[in-house]
Amino acid sequence: LEDIRFGLEVNRLDWQQRRLSTIKFFGELFNYELVQFGIVFDVLYMLISFGHNMAAFAQGASCPIDRPDDWFRIRLVCAVLDTCGEFLDEKKSTRSKFDTFLAYFQRYAFAKRQPLPLTVDQMFCDTIESLRPRFEFFETYEEADQAVRDIEQALLRK
Protein backbone atom coordinates (compact mmCIF):
# COMPACT_ATOMS: atom_id res chain seq x y z
CA LEU A 1 0.00 0.00 0.00
CA GLU A 2 2.90 2.32 0.69
CA ASP A 3 4.32 1.67 -2.79
CA ILE A 4 0.96 2.47 -4.37
CA ARG A 5 0.62 5.73 -2.44
CA PHE A 6 4.25 6.69 -3.05
CA GLY A 7 3.72 6.12 -6.77
CA LEU A 8 0.83 8.57 -6.66
CA GLU A 9 2.93 11.15 -4.81
CA VAL A 10 5.94 10.84 -7.11
CA ASN A 11 4.41 10.46 -10.54
CA ARG A 12 7.49 9.50 -12.56
CA LEU A 13 7.23 8.12 -16.06
CA ASP A 14 10.12 5.70 -15.58
CA TRP A 15 8.32 4.05 -12.62
CA GLN A 16 5.08 3.28 -14.44
CA GLN A 17 5.85 -0.37 -15.17
CA ARG A 18 6.72 -0.98 -11.53
CA ARG A 19 3.54 0.79 -10.42
CA LEU A 20 1.45 -1.33 -12.79
CA SER A 21 3.09 -4.52 -11.50
CA THR A 22 2.50 -3.46 -7.89
CA ILE A 23 -1.17 -2.75 -8.51
CA LYS A 24 -1.66 -6.11 -10.26
CA PHE A 25 0.06 -7.85 -7.36
CA PHE A 26 -2.28 -6.04 -4.99
CA GLY A 27 -5.26 -7.33 -7.00
CA GLU A 28 -3.91 -10.87 -6.81
CA LEU A 29 -3.54 -10.55 -3.03
CA PHE A 30 -7.26 -9.81 -2.93
CA ASN A 31 -8.01 -12.80 -5.16
CA TYR A 32 -6.19 -15.05 -2.69
CA GLU A 33 -8.14 -13.48 0.18
CA LEU A 34 -5.12 -11.82 1.75
CA VAL A 35 -6.68 -8.37 1.37
CA GLN A 36 -10.23 -7.42 2.35
CA PHE A 37 -12.91 -5.75 0.22
CA GLY A 38 -12.70 -2.50 2.12
CA ILE A 39 -9.00 -2.11 1.45
CA VAL A 40 -9.50 -2.71 -2.28
CA PHE A 41 -12.19 -0.02 -2.41
CA ASP A 42 -9.95 2.32 -0.40
CA VAL A 43 -7.17 1.84 -2.94
CA LEU A 44 -9.53 2.30 -5.91
CA TYR A 45 -10.81 5.58 -4.48
CA MET A 46 -7.28 6.65 -3.60
CA LEU A 47 -6.24 6.09 -7.23
CA ILE A 48 -8.86 8.51 -8.52
CA SER A 49 -8.83 11.08 -5.73
CA PHE A 50 -5.31 11.34 -4.29
CA GLY A 51 -4.06 14.90 -4.58
CA HIS A 52 -7.40 16.30 -5.73
CA ASN A 53 -9.66 18.65 -3.84
CA MET A 54 -12.79 16.50 -4.10
CA ALA A 55 -15.05 19.33 -2.93
CA ALA A 56 -13.96 21.36 -5.96
CA PHE A 57 -13.49 18.48 -8.39
CA ALA A 58 -14.14 19.73 -11.90
CA GLN A 59 -13.47 18.82 -15.49
CA GLY A 60 -9.96 19.84 -16.47
CA ALA A 61 -9.11 20.84 -12.90
CA SER A 62 -5.41 21.16 -12.35
CA CYS A 63 -3.64 18.97 -9.83
CA PRO A 64 0.16 19.08 -9.61
CA ILE A 65 0.52 15.31 -9.21
CA ASP A 66 -2.28 14.27 -11.60
CA ARG A 67 -2.35 16.47 -14.68
CA PRO A 68 -5.42 16.51 -16.96
CA ASP A 69 -3.33 14.95 -19.75
CA ASP A 70 -1.97 12.11 -17.59
CA TRP A 71 -4.18 9.05 -18.03
CA PHE A 72 -2.02 6.56 -16.16
CA ARG A 73 -4.28 6.38 -13.11
CA ILE A 74 -7.08 5.17 -15.39
CA ARG A 75 -4.76 2.36 -16.44
CA LEU A 76 -4.04 1.54 -12.80
CA VAL A 77 -7.74 1.36 -11.90
CA CYS A 78 -8.40 -0.81 -14.95
CA ALA A 79 -5.54 -3.10 -13.91
CA VAL A 80 -7.09 -3.58 -10.46
CA LEU A 81 -10.53 -4.18 -11.94
CA ASP A 82 -9.15 -6.59 -14.55
CA THR A 83 -7.32 -8.51 -11.86
CA CYS A 84 -10.00 -8.75 -9.18
CA GLY A 85 -13.10 -6.91 -10.39
CA GLU A 86 -15.15 -10.06 -10.93
CA PHE A 87 -14.81 -10.85 -7.23
CA LEU A 88 -15.75 -7.30 -6.19
CA ASP A 89 -19.00 -7.63 -8.10
CA GLU A 90 -19.68 -11.14 -6.84
CA LYS A 91 -21.52 -10.41 -3.58
CA LYS A 92 -24.68 -8.36 -3.22
CA SER A 93 -23.17 -6.51 -0.26
CA THR A 94 -20.39 -5.06 -2.43
CA ARG A 95 -22.38 -4.61 -5.65
CA SER A 96 -23.81 -1.23 -4.61
CA LYS A 97 -20.37 -0.07 -3.47
CA PHE A 98 -19.03 -1.13 -6.85
CA ASP A 99 -21.79 0.77 -8.69
CA THR A 100 -20.95 3.85 -6.67
CA PHE A 101 -17.28 3.51 -7.50
CA LEU A 102 -18.05 3.14 -11.23
CA ALA A 103 -19.91 6.48 -11.14
CA TYR A 104 -16.93 8.18 -9.49
CA PHE A 105 -14.53 6.47 -11.90
CA GLN A 106 -16.47 7.67 -14.92
CA ARG A 107 -16.51 11.22 -13.56
CA TYR A 108 -12.76 11.00 -13.02
CA ALA A 109 -12.22 9.77 -16.59
CA PHE A 110 -14.39 12.55 -18.01
CA ALA A 111 -12.49 15.10 -15.95
CA LYS A 112 -9.33 14.23 -17.86
CA ARG A 113 -8.54 15.99 -21.12
CA GLN A 114 -10.94 14.70 -23.74
CA PRO A 115 -10.91 12.77 -25.91
CA LEU A 116 -9.06 10.03 -24.09
CA PRO A 117 -6.31 8.37 -26.11
CA LEU A 118 -7.75 5.44 -28.04
CA THR A 119 -5.84 2.80 -26.04
CA VAL A 120 -6.97 4.26 -22.72
CA ASP A 121 -10.57 4.63 -23.89
CA GLN A 122 -10.62 1.04 -25.13
CA MET A 123 -9.13 -0.23 -21.88
CA PHE A 124 -11.64 1.80 -19.86
CA CYS A 125 -14.65 0.54 -21.83
CA ASP A 126 -13.43 -3.06 -22.11
CA THR A 127 -12.72 -3.31 -18.40
CA ILE A 128 -16.15 -2.08 -17.37
CA GLU A 129 -17.97 -4.08 -20.05
CA SER A 130 -16.18 -7.26 -18.99
CA LEU A 131 -17.57 -6.77 -15.48
CA ARG A 132 -20.97 -5.37 -16.50
CA PRO A 133 -21.89 -6.45 -20.05
CA ARG A 134 -25.02 -4.27 -20.21
CA PHE A 135 -23.51 -1.28 -18.44
CA GLU A 136 -24.75 2.13 -19.60
CA PHE A 137 -21.92 4.64 -19.76
CA PHE A 138 -22.46 8.32 -19.12
CA GLU A 139 -22.15 10.45 -22.24
CA THR A 140 -20.73 13.61 -20.68
CA TYR A 141 -18.89 14.88 -17.64
CA GLU A 142 -22.05 16.68 -16.53
CA GLU A 143 -24.04 13.41 -16.46
CA ALA A 144 -21.36 11.65 -14.44
CA ASP A 145 -20.99 14.59 -12.08
CA GLN A 146 -24.75 14.75 -11.54
CA ALA A 147 -24.83 11.02 -10.76
CA VAL A 148 -22.05 11.47 -8.20
CA ARG A 149 -23.85 14.43 -6.63
CA ASP A 150 -27.05 12.36 -6.44
CA ILE A 151 -25.14 9.53 -4.72
CA GLU A 152 -23.63 11.99 -2.23
CA GLN A 153 -27.02 13.56 -1.51
CA ALA A 154 -28.53 10.11 -0.91
CA LEU A 155 -25.72 9.29 1.52
CA LEU A 156 -26.23 12.55 3.38
CA ARG A 157 -29.92 11.76 3.85
CA LYS A 158 -29.14 8.41 5.48
Number of C-alpha atoms within 10 A of each C-alpha: 11 7 12 18 14 11 18 19 14 11 18 11 9 8 11 15 10 13 23 20 13 18 22 21 15 21 22 16 16 21 17 10 10 11 14 12 13 11 12 20 16 10 19 19 15 17 20 23 17 16 14 17 12 10 6 8 16 18 18 15 16 16 13 11 15 22 14 19 14 13 17 17 22 20 17 22 24 24 22 23 23 18 20 20 22 14 15 20 18 11 10 10 10 16 14 12 14 16 13 15 17 16 21 21 23 23 25 22 24 24 22 22 16 12 10 16 12 9 9 17 16 11 17 21 13 15 21 19 14 14 17 13 10 9 11 9 14 15 10 12 18 15 16 23 22 13 18 20 14 12 14 12 11 10 9 8 6 5
